[in-house]
């Protein structure tokens, strides 16, 4: 079988690429269904883009690489597509756009776009062997126990990162990129809950509170959720991308509360109240009980000195915690790092060394914040390659 373009991986990026590539396109995936991560994303409603998409909200060794693709196919372009397919959507918070109904509508939309473009989708199909003779790729693929030879002028690597191996994530794109001389930057789980080996928050698991979480100079103001194994919630998922093992994070439990004034006025008017009772007006009660076991918060407010009030406030504004690890690829939404962008053309996503080899989506060393940014990268990089092949 001969095609112009063979795409490996029918996830978000691969399908978007197929929808923009010419009609002589074969897209293969080893899964039973395409876009499985789209299906489970955003609690089943798919946070498909973010209104505030901005290159600064992406991580990667080259902070400029992703600018071109993101500016040539924007969040508004994807929103147009969603609207054309009559998929109802809404903004949930912070510019995050979700389907009103269900994430599978996005998969159906991409399948329809691929079909219209004339691309052929083969599921439950694996790559067995791959070579390149300088101008064409030769792939041996296997579907339902049967081998097929495919030759193509273009090969697009769109098999994603390592997150959630249970859902079929593999390192195939990295292996092929390496085979063709590309390097892979260090990879690690990101947008992932952080853990503590002593399970110190087990007793307050389920408690959530607004915070500003900070690591290595980057801060996010969102909710923090205590879990059996440690910390989660959007603030922690976001900060996990900036955290490395051994680093401390700082949690400001009082993002908008002037606790010092509250304590001083309580000292004057309700001196006989416990400090913890006053704190429980500002923070979840179970959290205050937990904190009181660790910090000296006993006694009455009336007995607090100015210095002690400042100490309590300072501690709760800069609660230093050193997680022992993360929940890893088992639950990480994305993989940080990937195929180095050094030798990839940012306009077309084509290898600078191997003509016809393209790399897109999460497999590449571009990682977005939580909130629809990673899908936007998949759409933008997919379109860039699709229009270039
Ligand atoms: P993706 O992983 O989507 O697709 C890769 C495809 O390649 C898969 O279909 C896989 O089966 C196939 N494949 C892998 N190895 C293969 C092999 N060896 N042979 C053949 N096929 C192979 N992002 C966001 O912006 N908003 C959100 O709401 C969410 N929510 C979310 C929830 C959860 C639980 C997760 C795990 C992730 C998210 N994300 C997200 C992140 C988002 O899902 C992710 O960034 C994109 O799916 C990446 O798109 P890709 O197409 O690059 O990879």
Boltz pocket constraint, residues with backbone or C-beta under 6 A from the ligand:
constraints:
  - pocket:
      binder: B
      contacts: [[A, 8], [A, 9], [A, 10], [A, 11], [A, 12], [A, 13], [A, 14], [A, 28], [A, 29], [A, 30], [A, 31], [A, 33], [A, 34], [A, 35], [A, 36], [A, 37], [A, 38], [A, 40], [A, 41], [A, 42], [A, 43], [A, 46], [A, 47], [A, 48], [A, 49], [A, 125], [A, 126], [A, 127], [A, 158], [A, 159], [A, 160], [A, 161], [A, 163], [A, 164], [A, 167], [A, 168], [A, 169], [A, 170], [A, 171], [A, 172], [A, 331], [A, 332], [A, 333], [A, 334], [A, 360], [A, 361], [A, 362], [A, 363], [A, 369], [A, 371], [A, 372], [A, 373], [A, 374], [A, 375], [A, 376], [A, 378]]
      max_distance: 6.0
